[in-house]
Amino acid sequence: MKAAGFPARKTLEDFDWDTQPTIRPQVAALASGGFLTEARNIVLLGPPGTGKTHLATALGIVAAKHGHRVLFATATDWVTHLTDAHRQGNLPKELARLRRYGLIIVDEVGYLPFEQDAANLFLQLVSSRYEHASLILTSNLPFSGWGGVFGDQAVAAAMIDRIVHHADVLTLKGASYRIRGRGLDSLPSIRTTTDETPG
């Protein structure tokens, strides 16, 4: 668990289930760890502050307790890591090494856009794990907005196709827990429309 790089120790027991009651049965089923032996993925979608990172971390800790090797990093950090490996000519070797981890967690997909090269590297990470090992991804964007993040609709479509083929997709709703009791109703919502997409 020390090697996993979790940002904090979060458990399923200390999650505020009153805010996300509809997904509790799904998460409880996932906590059995069966998704890891089946090389299934988990995608947590929802606005900021709804508990995506908490649940991703908690499920990662469960996986570690089941004896699986786990790595946690933000999407930006993963792209930096893969870019460094690519520049050093070690990308195939590094992807093979990462495939030996039962679970890789990619937090905050969609917070920052990626250049084309970075998007292609991220696709290679997803492809290398497809039907071999599990991913947990969190994003504040629906899948329809991922094309804008990765700068290429074709790359985004190929990535989503591989991710969701064997995946549980959980949608979290509501206002951010960080602003509760602070006199704010909500945070600005993020909308992606077709007219924003270059033609």
C-alpha positions as CSV (number, residue, x, y, z in Angstrom):
1,M,0.0,0.0,0.0
2,K,2.9,2.4,0.6
3,A,4.2,1.7,-2.9
4,A,0.8,2.5,-4.5
5,G,1.0,6.2,-4.1
6,F,-2.4,6.9,-2.6
7,P,-3.0,10.6,-1.9
8,A,-4.6,9.7,1.5
9,R,-5.9,6.7,3.3
10,K,-9.6,6.5,2.4
11,T,-11.9,3.6,3.1
12,L,-15.4,2.5,2.1
13,E,-16.4,2.5,5.7
14,D,-15.7,6.3,6.1
15,F,-17.4,7.3,2.8
16,D,-20.6,9.4,3.2
17,W,-23.1,7.0,1.6
18,D,-26.0,9.4,2.4
19,T,-24.8,11.5,-0.5
20,Q,-24.5,8.6,-3.0
21,P,-27.0,5.9,-1.9
22,T,-27.8,4.6,-5.4
23,I,-24.3,3.3,-6.1
24,R,-23.7,1.7,-2.7
25,P,-24.8,-1.8,-3.9
26,Q,-22.6,-1.6,-6.9
27,V,-19.6,-0.5,-4.9
28,A,-20.2,-3.2,-2.3
29,A,-20.2,-5.8,-5.0
30,L,-16.9,-4.4,-6.5
31,A,-15.3,-4.5,-3.0
32,S,-15.3,-8.3,-3.2
33,G,-12.4,-7.9,-5.7
34,G,-13.9,-10.0,-8.4
35,F,-13.4,-7.3,-11.0
36,L,-9.6,-7.7,-10.6
37,T,-9.6,-11.4,-11.4
38,E,-11.8,-10.7,-14.5
39,A,-9.6,-7.8,-15.6
40,R,-12.6,-5.5,-15.5
41,N,-12.4,-1.7,-15.2
42,I,-14.3,0.8,-13.1
43,V,-15.1,4.3,-14.3
44,L,-16.3,6.9,-11.8
45,L,-18.0,9.9,-13.4
46,G,-19.4,13.0,-11.7
47,P,-18.9,16.6,-10.7
48,P,-16.0,17.6,-8.5
49,G,-16.3,16.9,-4.8
50,T,-18.8,14.0,-5.1
51,G,-16.4,11.3,-3.9
52,K,-14.8,9.8,-7.0
53,T,-11.2,10.0,-5.7
54,H,-12.3,8.7,-2.3
55,L,-14.0,5.6,-3.8
56,A,-11.1,5.0,-6.3
57,T,-8.7,5.1,-3.4
58,A,-10.8,2.9,-1.2
59,L,-11.2,0.3,-3.9
60,G,-7.5,0.5,-4.5
61,I,-6.8,-0.2,-0.8
62,V,-9.3,-3.1,-0.9
63,A,-7.3,-4.5,-3.9
64,A,-4.0,-4.1,-2.1
65,K,-5.5,-6.0,0.9
66,H,-6.5,-8.8,-1.5
67,G,-2.8,-9.0,-2.5
68,H,-2.9,-7.1,-5.8
69,R,-0.2,-4.6,-6.7
70,V,-1.7,-1.2,-7.1
71,L,-0.5,2.2,-8.5
72,F,-2.3,5.5,-8.1
73,A,-1.6,8.7,-10.0
74,T,-3.5,11.5,-11.7
75,A,-4.0,11.4,-15.5
76,T,-1.5,14.2,-15.9
77,D,1.1,12.4,-13.8
78,W,0.6,9.2,-15.8
79,V,1.1,11.1,-19.1
80,T,4.3,12.6,-17.7
81,H,5.5,9.2,-16.7
82,L,4.7,7.6,-20.1
83,T,6.3,10.6,-21.9
84,D,9.5,10.2,-20.0
85,A,9.6,6.4,-20.8
86,H,8.9,7.2,-24.5
87,R,11.7,9.8,-24.7
88,Q,14.1,7.3,-23.1
89,G,13.1,4.6,-25.6
90,N,11.7,2.4,-22.8
91,L,7.9,2.7,-23.4
92,P,7.3,-1.0,-24.5
93,K,9.3,-2.2,-21.5
94,E,7.5,0.2,-19.1
95,L,4.1,-0.8,-20.4
96,A,5.0,-4.5,-19.9
97,R,6.1,-3.7,-16.3
98,L,2.9,-1.8,-15.6
99,R,0.9,-4.8,-16.9
100,R,2.1,-6.8,-13.9
101,Y,0.2,-4.5,-11.6
102,G,-3.3,-5.9,-11.0
103,L,-4.8,-2.4,-10.7
104,I,-3.8,1.0,-12.0
105,I,-5.8,4.0,-10.9
106,V,-6.0,7.1,-13.1
107,D,-7.5,10.0,-11.3
108,E,-8.9,13.3,-12.7
109,V,-9.2,12.5,-16.4
110,G,-10.5,15.6,-18.0
111,Y,-9.2,18.3,-15.7
112,L,-6.5,19.3,-18.1
113,P,-6.4,18.7,-21.9
114,F,-3.6,16.7,-23.5
115,E,-1.5,17.2,-26.6
116,Q,-1.9,14.7,-29.4
117,D,1.3,12.8,-28.5
118,A,0.2,12.5,-24.8
119,A,-3.2,11.2,-25.8
120,N,-1.6,8.5,-28.0
121,L,0.6,7.5,-25.0
122,F,-2.4,7.3,-22.8
123,L,-4.2,5.1,-25.4
124,Q,-1.2,2.8,-25.4
125,L,-1.5,2.4,-21.6
126,V,-5.2,1.6,-21.9
127,S,-4.6,-0.8,-24.8
128,S,-1.8,-2.6,-23.1
129,R,-4.0,-3.4,-20.1
130,Y,-7.1,-4.3,-22.2
131,E,-8.3,-7.8,-21.1
132,H,-5.1,-8.2,-19.1
133,A,-5.4,-6.1,-15.9
134,S,-7.8,-3.6,-14.4
135,L,-8.1,0.2,-14.5
136,I,-10.0,2.6,-12.3
137,L,-10.6,6.0,-13.9
138,T,-12.2,9.1,-12.4
139,S,-13.5,11.9,-14.5
140,N,-15.6,15.1,-14.1
141,L,-16.7,14.7,-17.7
142,P,-19.1,12.4,-19.4
143,F,-17.6,10.2,-22.1
144,S,-18.9,12.6,-24.8
145,G,-16.5,15.2,-23.5
146,W,-13.3,13.1,-23.7
147,G,-12.7,14.0,-27.3
148,G,-12.0,17.5,-26.2
149,V,-9.6,16.4,-23.5
150,F,-7.5,14.1,-25.7
151,G,-7.7,16.5,-28.7
152,D,-8.8,13.7,-31.1
153,Q,-12.2,12.1,-31.3
154,A,-10.8,9.0,-32.9
155,V,-8.3,8.5,-30.1
156,A,-10.9,9.2,-27.5
157,A,-13.4,6.7,-29.1
158,A,-10.7,4.0,-29.3
159,M,-9.8,4.5,-25.7
160,I,-13.4,4.6,-24.4
161,D,-14.2,1.5,-26.5
162,R,-11.5,-0.5,-24.7
163,I,-12.2,0.9,-21.3
164,V,-16.0,0.2,-21.2
165,H,-16.0,-3.1,-23.0
166,H,-15.4,-4.8,-19.6
167,A,-16.3,-2.1,-17.1
168,D,-18.6,-1.0,-14.4
169,V,-19.5,2.7,-15.0
170,L,-20.8,4.5,-11.8
171,T,-22.2,8.0,-12.0
172,L,-22.0,10.1,-8.9
173,K,-24.3,13.1,-8.5
174,G,-24.9,16.1,-6.3
175,A,-23.0,19.1,-5.0
176,S,-19.4,19.0,-3.8
177,Y,-19.0,18.0,-0.2
178,R,-16.2,20.6,0.0
179,I,-18.7,23.5,-0.3
180,R,-21.4,22.2,2.0
181,G,-22.3,24.7,4.6
182,R,-20.4,27.5,2.9
183,G,-23.4,29.3,1.5
184,L,-22.8,28.1,-2.1
185,D,-25.5,26.1,-3.9
186,S,-23.2,24.5,-6.5
187,L,-20.0,24.8,-8.5
188,P,-20.0,25.8,-12.2
189,S,-21.1,22.9,-14.3
190,I,-19.1,21.6,-17.2
191,R,-21.0,21.2,-20.5
192,T,-19.7,19.9,-23.7
193,T,-21.7,20.6,-26.8
194,T,-21.2,19.5,-30.4
195,D,-20.8,23.1,-31.6
196,E,-17.6,23.3,-29.5
197,T,-16.1,20.4,-31.4
198,P,-13.9,21.5,-34.3
199,G,-15.4,20.4,-37.6
